[in-house]
Amino acid sequence: MTRIYSLVKFKERRRELRKRATTQEDLLWDKLRNRKIGCKFRRQHSVGGYILDFYCKEKRLLIEVDGGIHVKSDAKEYDEVRDKYFKELNFIILRIKNDEIEKNIDKVVEKIKSCF
């Protein structure tokens, strides 16, 4: 079986993304880290050719934090292809907009927990 998790070729890119996290990603990470909501999350974890914002292995849950760039048509198409790939692997995909995190982080956490 071909390895698809945490590919070495993405190691430096994952590290760079963690260092340059957005404010919204940092806010959400603070709520998810150290099993604060009951399960382990990783940030900037790679699966296949994609790097995920947040990943919970035990729940097969992927969380993507979407900023303004995701409303552009080419980004929407990319996201659709990406989401299809993960659905075929039986992952749950949760997309959260930046403004949702800014306006009500507790509601976002409840939304994540509802995926369990």
BANU-910354 format. One record per residue (C-alpha): residue in three letters; residue number from 0; x, y, z. Coordinates in steps of 0.25 Angstrom, whole numbers, plus 5000, padded with zeros to 4 digits. Each point is the difference from the previous one (the first is absolute). Last residue first. Layout:
  residuo  num    c1    c2    c3
      ALA  NUM     X     Y     Z
...
// end
This chain:
  residuo  num    c1    c2    c3
      PHE  115  4928  5053  5065
      CYS  114  4996  5011  4990
      SER  113  4992  5007  5010
      LYS  112  5013  5003  5008
      ILE  111  5004  5008  4988
      LYS  110  4988  5009  5000
      GLU  109  5001  5001  5015
      VAL  108  5014  5006  4998
      VAL  107  4995  5009  4989
      LYS  106  4989  5005  5010
      ASP  105  5011  5003  5010
      ILE  104  5008  5008  4990
      ASN  103  4989  5009  4997
      LYS  102  5003  5013  4992
      GLU  101  5014  4998  4996
      ILE  100  4999  4985  4998
      GLU   99  4988  5002  4991
      ASP   98  5007  5011  4993
      ASN   97  5011  4991  4996
      LYS   96  4991  4990  4993
      ILE   95  4999  4986  5005
      ARG   94  5000  4988  4990
      LEU   93  4998  4986  5006
      ILE   92  5004  4988  4993
      ILE   91  4996  4986  5005
      PHE   90  5010  4990  4994
      ASN   89  4995  4987  4993
      LEU   88  5012  5000  4990
      GLU   87  4991  5003  4989
      LYS   86  4995  5012  5008
      PHE   85  5015  5005  5001
      TYR   84  5002  5000  4985
      LYS   83  4986  5006  4998
      ASP   82  5004  5011  5009
      ARG   81  5013  5003  4993
      VAL   80  4993  5001  4986
      GLU   79  4990  5009  5006
      ASP   78  5010  5009  5007
      TYR   77  5008  5001  4987
      GLU   76  4987  5005  4993
      LYS   75  4997  5010  5011
      ALA   74  5014  5005  4999
      ASP   73  4999  5002  4985
      SER   72  4986  5007  5002
      LYS   71  5005  5010  5011
      VAL   70  4992  4998  5013
      HIS   69  5011  4992  5007
      ILE   68  5010  5012  4999
      GLY   67  4992  5007  5011
      GLY   66  5004  4991  5011
      ASP   65  4996  4985  5002
      VAL   64  5004  4992  5012
      GLU   63  5000  4986  4996
      ILE   62  4997  4989  5010
      LEU   61  5002  4985  4997
      LEU   60  4993  4990  5009
      ARG   59  5004  4985  4999
      LYS   58  4995  4999  5015
      GLU   57  5012  4993  5005
      LYS   56  5010  5007  4990
      CYS   55  4995  5014  5004
      TYR   54  5006  5010  4989
      PHE   53  5002  5015  5000
      ASP   52  5004  5010  4989
      LEU   51  5002  4989  4990
      ILE   50  5012  4998  4991
      TYR   49  4997  4993  4987
      GLY   48  5007  4991  4991
      GLY   47  4996  4987  5007
      VAL   46  4996  5004  5015
      SER   45  5009  5011  5006
      HIS   44  4999  5006  5014
      GLN   43  5000  5015  5002
      ARG   42  4994  4998  5013
      ARG   41  4998  4987  5008
      PHE   40  4988  4998  5008
      LYS   39  4998  4990  5012
      CYS   38  4987  4997  5006
      GLY   37  4991  5005  5011
      ILE   36  4998  5015  4997
      LYS   35  5012  5005  5008
      ARG   34  5008  4988  4994
      ASN   33  5013  5007  5002
      ARG   32  4997  5010  4989
      LEU   31  4986  5003  4994
      LYS   30  4996  5013  5007
      ASP   29  5014  5007  4998
      TRP   28  5000  4994  4986
      LEU   27  4988  5008  4997
      LEU   26  5005  5013  5004
      ASP   25  5014  4997  4993
      GLU   24  4992  4996  4987
      GLN   23  4992  5013  5001
      THR   22  5013  5009  5002
      THR   21  5006  4993  4988
      ALA   20  5011  4990  5001
      ARG   19  5014  5004  4995
      LYS   18  5008  4991  5009
      ARG   17  4991  4988  4998
      LEU   16  5000  5002  4985
      GLU   15  5015  5000  4999
      ARG   14  5001  4987  5008
      ARG   13  4990  4994  4991
      ARG   12  5008  5005  4988
      GLU   11  5012  4994  5006
      LYS   10  4994  4986  5002
      PHE    9  4993  5000  4986
      LYS    8  5010  4990  4994
      VAL    7  5000  4992  5012
      LEU    6  4986  4995  4998
      SER    5  4991  5002  5012
      TYR    4  4990  4990  4997
      ILE    3  4998  4994  4986
      ARG    2  5009  4987  5000
      THR    1  4997  4991  4988
      MET    0  4995  4986  5004
// end
